[in-house]
């Protein structure tokens, strides 16, 4: 019966001693089983001492005199309820938890393959680098050998010329002697031929010393060391996290649906974090950012610094007081086109060149990912696993692509289960604490899919025109999104239910473009112009 019927039922005097319980706690009808000793009787009691099911007639037999008996229907109901509870536990906790852990194992297997592929790529790159280095050193050694050879040959050439000159000298000497010998005049021998003839000695030359080559003494282990080391730790991995099963309170009397709901909410609230929404939003500070004309997107750096961009592609890094540290020119406009990774690197898209760039902490800019025919508009680095979520556009149709840390494409999300396109132009993108991917679809709605890419919900403001811009999530799973038409920041819960207008024109908010929340739960709101304001809205 319902609550009203229950109250009417208990007002009747004949029913005042009736026990009214939840329908699921009702006594179950005892299955009919005939007594083997008394076939006309049903088994309906239990002898407590003998622990044997009996019929009422059996209880009068001599062997059961003085024994205590229990209504078998009560025992059956208790056991039946216990079985139902255990089945409920299996379906509501043990089975889904095991399935979640199984999925986690499968995801770990995928991650292991990705890590191994990354290591293979690194080893191949290292080997290629080593080969190139060997080729370079070999080329240098060959050039050095060529120069030594050239020098030796030049010296030998000089020695060869020395002997050419000496041989020519000897030839001339022989000719002169032959002239004397062929002469018929004896006076040539007495007057012209010198008495002390002396032939110049043979020139001295040295035999050149050629270089030697000593082969390097190396083995396979030496080469293996040059290619790095694969380290497998002996440490055991952490135990997989298993959420404890929530045990509902035992009902002692029948309550109304609303009363039961309040009780369930109370039990859940005891398990929640100590954080909660504040009764009001408090502005902490505000500052102007030089070098930008409009704070269209804000990315938080691990070092407590900010990356801020405007509509004209100016991307500046500032400290928390607004002092500019560095400035970069990009092709970005009114999109969330930059993000900071878990490693502290800045990643930003170039929609014109259709690439994603990385800026390391030593300020080297490298081309990281090519996106083919798709223009990368927005990007977010996951705080859960470091994946990159990229909102893209091609031919007026959008999609979200997931890449891992190394830039390998893992997932494409484009259509819902009915084949309809989910995105027009995903200008801003973020991730919630449960892995949901939340995007601001330019000029239309907030679109949310789960981590597998299944469409969960889309949010639009039913009361007025809605143009979502900057979007972020917080530690409580809330979704915060800017609406540039009504100059407000909407606060939604994890399932897309509207909670409140967190900021409005009453707080002097004008054309809010961007939002983000830091680790201290401070809310940063960027506006048209170069003003950045910081608020507190979580206790």
C-alpha positions as CSV (number, residue, x, y, z in Angstrom):
1,X,0.0,0.0,0.0
2,X,1.0,3.6,-0.4
3,X,1.7,6.0,2.6
4,X,-1.9,7.3,2.6
5,X,-3.4,3.8,2.6
6,X,-1.0,2.8,5.3
7,X,-2.2,5.6,7.5
8,X,-5.8,4.8,6.9
9,X,-5.1,1.1,7.5
10,X,-3.5,1.7,10.9
11,X,-6.3,4.0,12.0
12,X,-8.7,1.0,12.1
13,X,-8.7,-0.3,15.7
14,X,-8.6,-3.9,14.6
15,X,-5.4,-3.2,12.8
16,X,-3.5,-1.3,15.5
17,X,-1.2,-4.3,16.2
18,X,-0.4,-4.9,12.5
19,X,3.2,-4.5,11.5
20,X,3.6,-2.5,8.3
21,X,6.9,-3.0,6.5
22,X,8.5,-2.1,3.2
23,X,7.1,-4.3,0.4
24,X,10.5,-5.8,-0.2
25,X,10.7,-6.8,3.5
26,X,7.3,-8.5,3.5
27,X,7.1,-12.2,4.5
28,X,7.4,-14.6,1.7
29,X,4.9,-17.3,1.1
30,X,6.3,-20.6,2.3
31,X,6.6,-23.2,-0.5
32,X,4.2,-26.1,0.0
33,X,6.0,-29.3,1.0
34,X,4.1,-32.2,2.5
35,X,5.3,-34.0,5.6
36,X,6.6,-37.5,4.9
37,X,5.3,-38.8,8.2
38,X,1.9,-37.1,7.9
39,X,1.2,-36.7,4.2
40,X,-1.9,-34.6,4.7
41,X,0.0,-31.9,6.6
42,X,2.3,-29.2,5.3
43,X,5.7,-28.6,6.8
44,X,5.5,-25.2,8.4
45,X,7.6,-25.2,11.7
46,X,11.2,-25.8,12.7
47,X,12.3,-27.7,15.8
48,X,15.0,-25.4,17.2
49,X,16.7,-28.2,19.2
50,X,16.7,-30.7,16.3
51,X,17.0,-28.2,13.5
52,X,14.5,-30.2,11.5
53,X,11.5,-28.9,9.5
54,X,8.3,-30.4,10.8
55,X,4.5,-30.2,10.4
56,X,2.3,-29.2,13.3
57,X,1.4,-32.8,14.0
58,X,5.1,-33.8,14.3
59,X,5.6,-31.3,17.1
60,X,3.3,-33.4,19.3
61,X,5.4,-36.5,18.9
62,X,7.3,-37.8,21.9
63,X,10.8,-37.1,20.5
64,X,9.9,-33.4,20.3
65,X,8.4,-33.0,23.8
66,X,9.7,-29.9,25.5
67,X,11.4,-28.6,22.4
68,X,11.1,-25.0,21.1
69,X,9.6,-24.4,17.7
70,X,10.0,-21.5,15.2
71,X,7.6,-20.5,12.5
72,X,9.3,-21.8,9.3
73,X,7.8,-18.9,7.3
74,X,9.8,-16.4,9.3
75,X,13.0,-18.3,8.7
76,X,12.2,-18.7,5.1
77,X,11.5,-15.0,4.7
78,X,14.7,-14.0,6.5
79,X,16.8,-16.4,4.3
80,X,14.9,-15.3,1.2
81,X,15.6,-11.6,2.0
82,X,19.2,-12.4,2.7
83,X,19.6,-14.1,-0.7
84,X,17.9,-11.1,-2.4
85,X,20.3,-8.8,-0.6
86,X,23.3,-10.8,-1.8
87,X,22.0,-10.9,-5.3
88,X,21.5,-7.2,-5.1
89,X,25.0,-6.7,-3.9
90,X,26.3,-8.7,-6.8
91,X,24.3,-6.8,-9.4
92,X,24.8,-3.3,-7.9
93,X,28.4,-3.5,-6.6
94,X,30.5,-6.6,-7.1
95,X,29.6,-7.2,-10.8
96,X,29.9,-3.5,-12.0
97,X,33.0,-3.0,-9.9
98,X,34.6,-6.1,-11.3
99,X,33.6,-5.0,-14.8
100,X,35.2,-1.6,-14.2
101,X,38.4,-3.2,-13.0
102,X,38.4,-5.5,-16.0
103,X,38.0,-2.4,-18.3
104,X,40.9,-0.8,-16.3
105,X,43.0,-3.9,-17.0
106,X,42.1,-3.7,-20.7
107,X,43.0,0.0,-20.7
108,X,46.3,-0.9,-18.9
109,X,47.0,-3.5,-21.6
110,X,46.4,-0.8,-24.3
111,X,48.7,1.6,-22.4
112,X,51.4,-1.1,-22.1
113,X,51.3,-1.6,-25.8
114,X,51.5,2.1,-26.4
115,X,54.4,2.4,-23.9
116,X,56.2,-0.5,-25.6
117,X,55.7,1.1,-29.0
118,X,57.0,4.3,-27.7
119,X,60.1,2.6,-26.3
120,X,60.6,0.8,-29.6
121,X,60.4,4.1,-31.5
122,X,62.8,5.7,-29.0
123,X,65.3,2.8,-29.4
124,X,65.0,2.9,-33.2
125,X,65.6,6.7,-33.1
126,X,68.5,6.2,-30.8
127,X,70.0,3.5,-33.1
128,X,69.4,5.7,-36.1
129,X,71.2,8.5,-34.3
130,X,74.0,6.2,-33.4
131,X,74.3,5.1,-37.1
132,X,74.4,8.7,-38.2
133,X,77.0,9.5,-35.6
134,X,79.1,6.5,-36.8
135,X,78.7,7.8,-40.4
136,X,79.8,11.3,-39.3
137,X,82.9,10.0,-37.4
138,X,83.8,7.6,-40.3
139,X,83.6,10.5,-42.8
140,X,85.8,12.7,-40.5
141,X,88.3,9.8,-40.2
142,X,88.3,9.2,-43.9
143,X,89.0,12.9,-44.5
144,X,91.9,12.8,-41.9
145,X,93.3,9.7,-43.7
146,X,93.0,11.5,-47.1
147,X,95.0,14.5,-45.8
148,X,97.8,12.2,-44.3
149,X,97.9,10.3,-47.7
150,X,98.1,13.6,-49.6
151,X,101.0,14.9,-47.4
152,X,102.9,11.6,-47.7
153,X,102.5,11.6,-51.5
154,X,103.7,15.2,-51.7
155,X,106.8,14.3,-49.8
156,X,107.5,11.3,-52.0
157,X,106.9,13.5,-55.1
158,X,109.5,15.9,-53.8
159,X,112.0,13.0,-53.3
160,X,111.2,11.7,-56.8
161,X,112.0,15.2,-58.3
162,X,115.3,15.2,-56.3
163,X,116.3,12.0,-58.1
164,X,115.1,13.3,-61.4
165,X,117.4,16.3,-61.0
166,X,120.3,14.1,-59.9
167,X,119.8,11.6,-62.8
168,X,119.8,14.6,-65.2
169,X,123.0,15.8,-63.6
170,X,124.6,12.4,-64.1
171,X,123.5,12.3,-67.7
172,X,125.1,15.6,-68.4
173,X,128.3,14.4,-66.7
174,X,128.4,11.3,-68.9
175,X,127.9,13.4,-72.0
176,X,130.8,15.6,-71.0
177,X,133.1,12.6,-70.5
178,X,132.0,11.1,-73.8
179,X,133.0,14.3,-75.5
180,X,136.5,13.9,-74.1
181,X,136.7,10.3,-75.1
182,X,135.7,11.0,-78.7
183,X,138.1,13.9,-79.1
184,X,141.3,13.2,-81.3
185,X,143.2,16.1,-79.8
186,X,145.4,15.0,-77.0
187,X,145.5,18.6,-75.6
188,X,141.9,18.1,-74.5
189,X,143.1,15.5,-72.0
190,X,145.9,17.6,-70.7
191,X,144.4,21.0,-70.6
192,X,140.6,20.8,-70.4
193,X,140.1,17.6,-68.4
194,X,140.4,18.4,-64.7
195,X,142.7,16.3,-62.7
196,X,140.4,15.8,-59.8
197,X,137.1,14.8,-61.1
198,X,134.5,14.4,-58.4
199,X,130.9,13.3,-58.9
200,X,128.3,14.6,-56.5
201,X,127.2,12.1,-54.1
202,X,123.7,10.5,-54.3
203,X,121.2,12.6,-52.5
204,X,120.0,11.3,-49.2
205,X,116.3,10.6,-48.8
206,X,114.3,9.1,-45.9
207,X,111.8,6.4,-46.1
208,X,108.5,7.7,-45.0
209,X,106.6,6.2,-42.0
210,X,103.0,5.3,-42.9
211,X,100.2,5.5,-40.3
212,X,98.8,2.4,-38.5
213,X,95.1,1.7,-37.8
214,X,94.3,0.2,-34.4
215,X,90.8,-1.3,-34.4
216,X,88.6,-0.4,-31.5
217,X,88.2,-3.0,-28.8
218,X,84.4,-3.2,-28.3
219,X,81.8,-5.9,-28.0
220,X,78.0,-6.3,-28.2
221,X,77.6,-5.1,-24.6
222,X,79.4,-1.8,-25.4
223,X,76.9,-1.2,-28.3
224,X,74.0,-2.1,-26.1
225,X,75.1,0.5,-23.5
226,X,75.1,3.1,-26.2
227,X,71.5,2.3,-27.1
228,X,70.3,2.9,-23.5
229,X,68.9,0.6,-20.9
230,X,65.5,-1.1,-20.5
231,X,64.7,-1.0,-16.8
232,X,62.1,-3.3,-15.2
233,X,61.5,-2.5,-11.6
234,X,61.1,-5.2,-9.0
235,X,58.6,-3.0,-7.1
236,X,55.1,-4.3,-7.0
237,X,52.4,-2.1,-8.6
238,X,49.8,-0.3,-6.5
239,X,46.7,-2.3,-5.7
240,X,43.8,-1.3,-8.0
241,X,41.5,1.1,-6.2
242,X,38.2,-0.6,-5.2
243,X,35.5,1.7,-3.9
244,X,33.9,0.4,-0.7
245,X,30.3,-0.8,-1.0
246,X,27.8,1.7,0.4
247,X,25.6,0.0,3.0
248,X,22.2,1.5,3.2
249,X,20.6,2.1,6.6
250,X,18.2,-0.6,7.8
251,X,14.6,0.7,7.8
252,X,12.8,0.1,11.1
253,X,9.5,1.5,9.8
254,X,7.9,2.4,6.6
255,X,8.8,6.0,5.3
256,X,7.4,8.0,2.5
257,X,9.4,8.3,-0.8
258,X,10.5,11.9,0.1
259,X,11.6,10.9,3.6
260,X,13.6,7.9,2.2
261,X,15.2,10.2,-0.4
262,X,16.2,12.7,2.3
263,X,17.7,9.8,4.3
264,X,19.7,8.5,1.3
265,X,21.0,12.0,0.6
266,X,22.1,12.3,4.2
267,X,24.0,9.0,4.0
268,X,25.7,10.1,0.8
269,X,26.6,13.6,2.1
270,X,28.4,12.0,5.0
271,X,30.7,10.3,2.4
272,X,31.3,13.4,0.3
273,X,34.3,15.6,0.4
274,X,34.3,18.5,2.8
275,X,34.3,20.9,-0.2
276,X,31.0,22.5,-1.2
277,X,29.6,25.5,-3.1
278,X,29.7,28.8,-1.2
279,X,26.5,30.7,-0.5
280,X,27.9,33.6,-2.5
281,X,30.7,34.3,-5.0
282,X,33.6,36.5,-3.7
283,X,36.0,38.4,-5.9
284,X,39.6,37.8,-4.7
285,X,41.4,40.1,-7.0
286,X,41.6,41.4,-10.6
287,X,44.5,42.6,-12.8
288,X,45.1,43.8,-16.4
289,X,47.2,41.8,-18.8
290,X,49.4,43.9,-21.1
291,X,49.9,42.7,-24.7
292,X,46.4,41.3,-25.2
293,X,43.1,42.8,-26.4
294,X,40.6,40.5,-24.7
295,X,41.2,37.5,-22.4
296,X,39.7,34.8,-24.7
297,X,41.4,31.8,-23.1
298,X,43.5,31.1,-20.0
299,X,45.8,28.1,-19.4
300,X,47.3,27.5,-16.0
301,X,51.0,26.6,-15.7
302,X,52.3,24.2,-13.0
303,X,54.7,27.0,-11.9
304,X,51.7,29.2,-11.0
305,X,52.0,31.3,-14.2
306,X,49.3,31.9,-16.8
307,X,49.1,31.7,-20.6
308,X,46.6,34.1,-21.9
309,X,45.4,34.7,-25.5
310,X,43.3,37.2,-27.4
311,X,41.3,37.3,-30.7
312,X,44.4,38.6,-32.7
313,X,46.6,35.6,-32.0
314,X,48.7,37.2,-29.2
315,X,49.7,34.5,-26.7
316,X,51.4,35.9,-23.6
317,X,52.8,34.2,-20.4
318,X,52.3,36.2,-17.2
319,X,52.8,35.8,-13.5
320,X,49.8,36.1,-11.1
321,X,50.1,39.9,-11.0
322,X,49.8,40.3,-14.7
323,X,53.5,40.9,-15.5
324,X,54.4,39.7,-18.9
325,X,57.2,37.0,-19.1
326,X,57.1,36.2,-22.8
327,X,54.9,36.7,-25.8
328,X,54.2,34.6,-28.9
329,X,52.4,35.3,-32.2
330,X,50.0,32.6,-33.3
331,X,47.0,32.0,-35.7
332,X,44.5,31.6,-32.8
333,X,41.4,33.6,-32.3
334,X,38.3,33.1,-30.1
335,X,39.2,29.5,-29.3
336,X,40.7,27.5,-26.4
337,X,43.7,26.7,-28.6
338,X,46.4,26.2,-25.9
339,X,46.9,24.0,-22.9
340,X,49.7,23.0,-20.4
341,X,50.6,19.3,-20.2
342,X,51.4,17.3,-17.1
343,X,55.1,17.8,-17.9
344,X,54.7,21.6,-17.9
345,X,55.0,22.0,-21.7
346,X,52.7,24.4,-23.6
347,X,50.8,22.9,-26.5
348,X,49.0,25.2,-29.0
349,X,47.2,24.6,-32.3
350,X,47.9,26.3,-35.6
351,X,44.6,26.1,-37.5
352,X,46.1,27.7,-40.6
353,X,49.0,25.2,-41.0
354,X,46.8,22.4,-39.5
355,X,49.4,21.4,-36.9
356,X,49.8,21.2,-33.1
357,X,53.0,22.7,-31.7
358,X,54.8,22.1,-28.4
359,X,56.8,24.6,-26.5
360,X,59.2,23.0,-24.0
361,X,60.2,24.7,-20.7
362,X,63.5,25.8,-22.4
363,X,61.3,27.7,-25.0
364,X,62.0,25.4,-28.0
365,X,59.0,25.4,-30.4
366,X,58.6,22.1,-32.3
367,X,55.9,20.8,-34.6
368,X,54.2,18.0,-32.6
369,X,51.2,16.6,-34.5
370,X,49.9,17.1,-38.1
371,X,46.1,17.0,-38.3
372,X,45.7,16.4,-42.1
373,X,42.7,18.1,-43.6
374,X,41.2,19.0,-40.2
375,X,41.7,22.5,-38.6
376,X,42.6,22.1,-34.9
377,X,40.5,24.7,-33.0
378,X,40.7,23.8,-29.3
379,X,42.8,21.6,-27.2
380,X,43.0,20.3,-23.6
381,X,45.6,18.2,-21.8
382,X,43.9,15.6,-19.6
383,X,44.7,15.8,-15.8
384,X,43.6,12.1,-15.6
385,X,46.1,10.4,-18.0
386,X,47.9,13.2,-20.0
387,X,46.0,12.5,-23.2
388,X,45.4,15.4,-25.6
389,X,41.7,16.2,-26.5
390,X,41.5,18.2,-29.7
391,X,38.4,19.9,-31.2
392,X,38.6,20.1,-35.0
393,X,36.7,21.5,-38.0
394,X,36.4,20.5,-41.6
395,X,33.7,21.5,-44.1
396,X,31.5,22.9,-41.4
397,X,31.5,19.7,-39.4
398,X,33.4,19.1,-36.2
399,X,35.0,16.2,-34.3
400,X,37.0,15.5,-31.2
401,X,40.2,13.5,-31.5
402,X,42.1,12.0,-28.7
403,X,46.0,11.6,-28.9
404,X,48.3,10.1,-26.3
405,X,51.3,11.9,-24.9
406,X,53.5,10.9,-27.8
407,X,51.1,12.2,-30.4
408,X,49.6,8.9,-31.4
409,X,45.9,9.1,-32.5
410,X,43.7,7.0,-30.2
411,X,40.1,8.0,-30.8
412,X,37.8,10.0,-33.0
413,X,34.4,11.2,-31.8
414,X,32.1,12.7,-34.5
415,X,28.6,11.3,-34.4
416,X,26.0,10.0,-31.9
417,X,24.5,6.5,-31.9
418,X,22.0,7.5,-34.6
419,X,24.6,8.8,-36.9
420,X,23.9,12.5,-36.3
421,X,26.9,14.9,-36.1
422,X,27.6,16.0,-32.6
423,X,29.7,19.1,-33.3
424,X,29.5,22.2,-35.5
425,X,32.6,24.0,-34.4
426,X,34.1,22.8,-31.0
427,X,35.7,26.2,-30.0
428,X,36.5,25.2,-26.4
429,X,37.1,21.8,-24.8
430,X,37.8,20.3,-21.4
431,X,37.5,17.1,-19.4
432,X,35.5,16.4,-16.2
433,X,36.6,14.3,-13.2
434,X,34.7,11.3,-14.5
435,X,36.4,11.4,-17.9
436,X,33.5,13.1,-19.7
437,X,34.6,15.3,-22.6
438,X,32.8,18.7,-22.5
439,X,32.9,21.1,-25.5
440,X,31.5,24.5,-26.2
441,X,29.9,24.2,-29.7
442,X,30.2,27.6,-31.2
443,X,26.9,29.5,-31.1
444,X,24.7,26.5,-30.1
445,X,25.3,24.3,-27.1
446,X,27.5,22.5,-24.6
447,X,28.0,19.0,-25.8
448,X,29.1,16.2,-23.4
449,X,30.2,12.7,-24.3
450,X,31.6,10.0,-22.0
451,X,35.2,8.8,-22.3
452,X,34.2,6.1,-24.8
453,X,32.6,8.8,-27.0
454,X,28.9,8.1,-26.3
455,X,26.7,11.2,-26.2
456,X,25.5,11.9,-22.7
457,X,23.7,15.2,-23.0
458,X,23.7,18.7,-24.6
459,X,22.9,21.8,-22.7
460,X,21.3,25.0,-24.0
461,X,19.7,27.9,-22.1
462,X,16.0,27.4,-22.6
463,X,15.1,30.9,-21.4
464,X,17.2,33.0,-23.9
465,X,19.7,32.8,-26.7
466,X,22.8,31.0,-25.8
467,X,26.3,31.3,-27.2
468,X,28.7,29.2,-25.1
469,X,32.4,30.3,-25.0
470,X,35.0,29.3,-22.4
471,X,34.4,26.1,-20.5
472,X,36.0,24.3,-17.6
473,X,35.2,21.8,-14.8
474,X,36.1,21.8,-11.0
475,X,37.0,19.3,-8.3
476,X,33.3,18.6,-7.6
477,X,32.5,17.7,-11.1
478,X,30.7,20.9,-11.9
479,X,30.7,22.3,-15.5
480,X,31.3,26.1,-15.8
481,X,30.6,27.7,-19.1
482,X,30.6,31.4,-20.3
483,X,27.6,32.8,-22.2
484,X,28.7,35.9,-24.1
485,X,25.1,36.9,-25.1
486,X,23.8,37.3,-21.5
487,X,27.1,38.1,-19.9
488,X,26.8,35.2,-17.5
489,X,28.7,32.1,-16.3
490,X,26.5,29.1,-16.0
491,X,27.0,26.4,-13.4
492,X,25.9,22.9,-14.3
493,X,26.2,19.6,-12.4
494,X,28.0,16.5,-13.8
495,X,24.8,15.4,-15.5
496,X,24.1,18.7,-17.3
497,X,21.4,20.0,-14.8
498,X,21.4,23.7,-14.5
499,X,22.3,24.8,-10.9
500,X,22.7,28.6,-11.1
501,X,24.1,31.6,-12.8
502,X,27.4,31.7,-11.0
503,X,28.3,35.2,-12.3
504,X,26.1,37.8,-13.9
505,X,26.1,41.5,-14.8
506,X,25.5,42.3,-11.2
507,X,29.1,41.3,-10.5
508,X,30.1,43.7,-13.4
509,X,30.8,40.8,-15.7
510,X,31.1,42.0,-19.3
511,X,31.4,39.6,-22.2
512,X,33.0,36.7,-20.2
513,X,35.1,34.8,-22.7
514,X,37.1,32.3,-20.7
515,X,37.1,30.4,-17.4
516,X,39.4,28.1,-15.6
517,X,39.8,26.7,-12.0
518,X,43.2,26.2,-10.3
519,X,44.3,23.7,-7.7
520,X,43.3,26.1,-4.9
521,X,39.7,26.2,-6.4
522,X,40.2,29.8,-7.5
523,X,38.0,30.7,-10.5
524,X,39.7,32.8,-13.2
525,X,37.3,34.7,-15.6
526,X,38.6,36.5,-18.6
527,X,36.7,39.3,-20.3
528,X,36.7,41.5,-23.4
529,X,39.4,44.0,-22.9
530,X,42.4,42.8,-20.9
531,X,40.9,42.3,-17.5
532,X,41.3,39.0,-15.7
533,X,39.3,38.5,-12.4
534,X,39.7,35.8,-9.7
535,X,36.8,34.5,-7.6
536,X,36.1,32.1,-4.8
537,X,33.0,30.0,-5.0
538,X,33.9,26.8,-3.3
539,X,34.3,26.4,0.5
